[in-house]
Amino acid sequence: MGELFESLCIRVPKVYDWVRRQVVLPQIFTNDTSLFEEEALKDLGHDVEVEIILTDSDGKPVDPSDEDALDKVIELVPHGGRRARKIVLPDGEVVILHEVRLSISGFYKIKLMDLGGHHKHHEITSCNIPWKTHQTFYLCAPEGTEPVVHLDSFEGSGGSIRLSHCDLQLLSFELVLCFSVQIEKDVKIEVEGSFCYPRPEIIDAASGCAPVEYPPQCEAIFPGRRHHHDDCEESSSYESSFETDFD
């Protein structure tokens, strides 16, 4: 420990704005013969539980935190770019935000579990089913930034099913999704710090790995021992004043 801190120039995604939103998508299937095989429905009794499983485009179950939990996120940008809107905050202050329209899509499967009858705990799973939602957000999203969407949670609730002989007459439920939407852009920032090094392994084993070495810095010219201000800062004055509204 006790390393000497120095000026480091790093590239990181800067978050200009960040909101979370819950979206409920009703799903209703009536007399649908494409979800399940008819022979599989014959083995279902009257006590059936419905489970909704989030999947990727190949039909494999995924966790909402997985990178492929969402299939596509497409920003629907109108001609001329994002529209600016005056928004009145709860305290009466007026700020300029941008209209960000997003198309978000993914997949899921339906699992039916027979909890009674002759085939106790018998399960059947549907084909891969697509879902999609269009959402409009008002965010600090100046030109050059990009929306980044994560799925925080996903569940199916309020399931109702009606079977008649081998036919699925009605299946309804709601997809409850929570989205985290951030507006980001990669920026370069100067920080005070020291380089990280790996810790020694705890196990008793000889390591043939060479030590980690970082190339020397050119501190005299970049990033320099002090902050330098040049004409470039004038071009970023709009961005700086814009950020003040969100401190």
N, C-alpha and C positions, 0 to 999 in steps of 0.2 A: 504494500500500500504506500501511500505518501507520494504518488506520482505527481509530477509537475503538470499542471493544467496548461493547455495551449489553445490557440484559436483554431477551430476546425470548420471547414466549409462542407456541409452535407446537403444532400437532396432528399426532400421528404414531401409527402402529399399534404398540402395545407388544406384544412377544412374551413370553407367560407361560410357554410350554414349546415344545420343538421336538425332534422325533425323525425318523429316516429308517428306512424299512423296505423290504426287497426282497420282492416277491410273485411267485410263479411260478404261472401259470395254464395247465394242460395243455389243449390243443385237439386233438380227435380227430374226423375226419369219415370216415364209412364209407358207400360207395355213395351219395354225395350228388350228385344231379343238378342242384341249384340253384346251386352255386358258380360253375360255368363253363358256357359254351355247348358243346353236344356237338360241333358242327362244329369249334370251336377245338381241342378235345382230339385230334382226328384228326391234326393236324399235329405233335403232340409225339412225340419219339422216346423212347429209353430213358435218355438222359443228361439228366436234368431237375434243375434247381436251384430251390429254394424260397426266396422272399424275402418277408418280412412288412413291410408298410408301414403306419405309423400315419396315420390320417386323421381328419378332422372329421366331423360328422354329414352333410355333403353329399358325402362321399367324396373330398374333396381332401386330398392329402398334407400333413401338418403336421410340424413339429419338436416334440420333447418340451418345449422351452422356450416354445413358443407359448401364448398365453392360452387358445386353444380346443383344446389338446391333449387335455384331459379334457372329456367331454360334460357329465356331471353329478356333483356331489358333494353327497350328501344325508345329514344327520345323523339317525340313527334314535334319537330321544329317547324313553325310556320314560315312562309316566305318572308324574308327580311330579318329573321332571327327571333330570339325570345322577346316577348312583349313585356314592357315595363309597366308596373302598376303601382299607384299610390295606395299604401296600406296604412290605416290608422291603428296604432298600438293601443292597448288598454289604458295607458296613461295619457292618451291624446296626442302623442308625438306621431308625425307623419314620416314614413320612410318609403323609399323606392325599392320594390322587390321585383323579381322577374317570374313570369309564368312558365313553369316547367311541366310539360305534359309528357307522361311516361306510359308506355305499354309494357306491362309486366306479365310474364307467362311461365307456366310450369306444368307438372304432371302429377297425377296421383292414381292410386288403385283402391278399390273397395273390397274389403274382406268380409264375408258373411260367415258367422260361426254359429252352428247349431248346438245349443246348450242343453238340449234334451232330446226326447224321441228315441228312435231305434239306433241312430248314428250319433251318439253323444260326442260333442266337441268336434263334429265334422266341420271342415272349413273349405270354402271355395273362394277364389280370388278373381276379380274382374280383369279385363284387359287394361292397358294403360290409357288413362283419360286425361286430355289436356284441359287446363284452366287458363283464363286470361282476364286481366283487369286493366282498365284505363283510368289513370289517376292524374289530377292536376294539383301541383304544389306551387305555392308562392314563396320563393326563396331568394336569398342573396346569391345570384348566379351571374356575375359579370361575364362578358365575352371571354372565351378561352378556358372556362371551367367546364367540368364534366360531372354529370350525376353518377353517383355510386350507390347501388341499392343492395341491401342485405335483408335476408328473411330472418327475423328474430324468432318467430314462433309460427307453428302451423298445427291446426287441429280441425277435426270434424266434429260437429256437435248437433244435437237435436235430431238424431236419425230416426226415420220412420219407414217401415217396410210393410208391404202387403203382398202376400203370395196367394195364388189360386192354382191348385194342382201343380203343374210344372211351369206356370207362367209367372213372371214378375210384373204385377199390375202397377205397383207404385213403390218408388224408393226416393226419399227426400232427406236432405240434411243440409247443413251449412258449413262451408269452409271458412274458418276464422284465421286470418293471417295478420301478422304484425310486421310492417316494413320499416326499416331504418334507411332513410334517404339522406345522403350527404352530397354536398357540392364541393368538389376537390380540384386542385391543380398542383402539379409538382413544382416546387419552388426550391431555391437554394438559400440556406440560412447559415449564419455564422454563430457558432456556439463555443463556449469554453468547456473543455473536457480533456480526457486522455483516452488513448486507445485501449481496447479490451483485449485480454489474452485468456486462453483456455486455462481452467484449473487442472491440477494434476489429478490423474485417476486415483480413486480410493483403493481399488484392488491392487494386489501385489503382482504386477506384471511389468516387464520391461517394454518400453515403447520405442519403436524405431523411427517415430515421426520427427522430422526436423522442426526446430522452433519456428514460431510464427514471427515473421518480420514484415514491417510496414515500410514503404518507401519514404525517404526523407521529404519534408515539406520545404517549400520555398517561402518561408514566412516573411522575408524581406519585401516580397512583391505581392504575394497572394496567400491567404486573405489579408495579410498585413497585421502588424501588431496593434493598430488602431483602426477604428471604423473610418472608412473613406466615403465621402459624399461627392457625387458627380452629377452631371446633367441628367443621368438616367432617372434620378429621383423625381424630376419634374414630370416625367411621363407616368409615374405611378401615383401621382397626387390624388387622382380620382379614386383609386383603389383604397388608399389610406383613409380618405374621408368617409368612404363607404363602410369600411370596417368599424369605424367609430360608433356607428349606430347599433352595433351588435356587441359592444363591450359589456 
